[in-house]
Amino acid sequence: MKILVINTGSSSIKYELLDVEDRKILAGGLAEKIGEESSILTHRIVLPNGESEKNVDESMIADHREGLNRIVGLLVDPKHGVIADKAEISAVGHRVVHGGEAFHSTVIIDEDVVAAIKKNIPLAPLHNPSNLMGIEVAGSIFPDAPQVAVFDTAFHQTIPSHAYLYAIPYEMYERHKVRRYGFHGISHAYVSERAAEYLGRPLTELNLITIHIGNGASMAAIKNGKSVDTTMGMTPLAGLVMGTRSGDIDPALPFFMADYLGMSLQEIDRLLNKESGLKGLCGTNDMREVIKNMENGDKRATVALDIYTYRIKKYIGAYFAALGSVDAIIFTAGVGEHAPLIRGKSCQGLNRLGIEIDTRKNAVLSVSIREINTQNSEVKVLVIPTNEELKIARETKKAIEESELK
């Protein structure tokens, strides 16, 4: 079964074509700057020997419809393609950022699903409209292929009310659904499943702390395979320090910015989401540059990394308390997979919790699942590469098979 996975942004389309049975990526790429004269379509195919071949087209892409049509054209192109006809694509899996309380699992898209996603636009005004655009365009290009929605928030719908409600008037939740939702759910779910496979134990018997740290970052407390808490909130701004997002701050800080600094709501929003985090602390949101600057004696980079890893460490402790016991801690995503320094500093001094990092193992670079804990560590510490596209493809296949049984 070949499934096309689409992640549609306001001016971009990220895509991968996967053979789900073989867990193989056949092709993928990114159309960006859609609607601008400087559009770029980067397409890569995976060759039989495992290497990839890249093709870059910098001609203008007028809109998302043209962008997806060009992507399909490349997939079936005799030179750059991997399929003979678009009819070989069995289904299209869409990453949808916010499902609110309406969706606890993956669903085949119909009119009711589209209406529910539209209803949740106030909860994700920057993402859900783009996701809906991708669904509409893909539906017209692949009229005979099922369209499936995989929600980033769905995995966290098992969080209990004492963890998702805010201590504000209850009517805000009843009328406007103001609550913690959490994000990166597709990644947290994927790496927890891979951890269970690696450990040779049922996921339903495992307590895990998953740490997804890239430019965006979040953690999840997973009890018996289900999410019971997560660091992001109603929006992706809460929790850990991120590339350009502040993470947790004093809730009254925006009032100070408005009343005493004369900043508008739009300026405050931009500052907290686009100019804060690592970028705000030391001038760059690229973790590789931050670490390099720290090694060269940059004091602000040093402080930024201390704050970044201290926040992770605090949440490890908090989630240890929430879970009662922990079988494994999992690092994933760009920083989590490739930055030994961050993993080491985040777990430093947690020996009394049974968490001990093996410095030599931690320094090894690999694309495979690996343990970085000492032999005596009571808690496994794992590095697991995430694969959200594969998870979306699997969820899409599962939803289709379940619908056929009904």
Protein Blocks (a to p, Z undefined) as FASTA:
>chain_A
ZZddddddfkbccdddddfklopafbgcddehehiakbccddddddfkopacddddfbdc
fblmlmmmmmmmmmmgmklmcbfbfklpmbdcdddfbgcjmbgbdcdddfklmmmmmmmm
mmmmmlmmmmmmmmmmmmmmmmmbccddddfklmmmmpcfklmpccddfklmmmnopace
bgaklmmmmmmmmmmmmnopafklcccddddddfbccddddeehiafbdfbdfbmkgccd
dfklgbjadfklmmmmmmmnopafklmmmmmmmmgmjllmnopabfklmmmmmmnopakl
mmmmmmmmmmmmmmmmmmmmmnopafbdcdedjklmmmmklmmmmmgoplmnopacdfkl
mmpccfbdcdfbdfklmbdcddddddfklmmmmmmmmmmmmmmmZZ
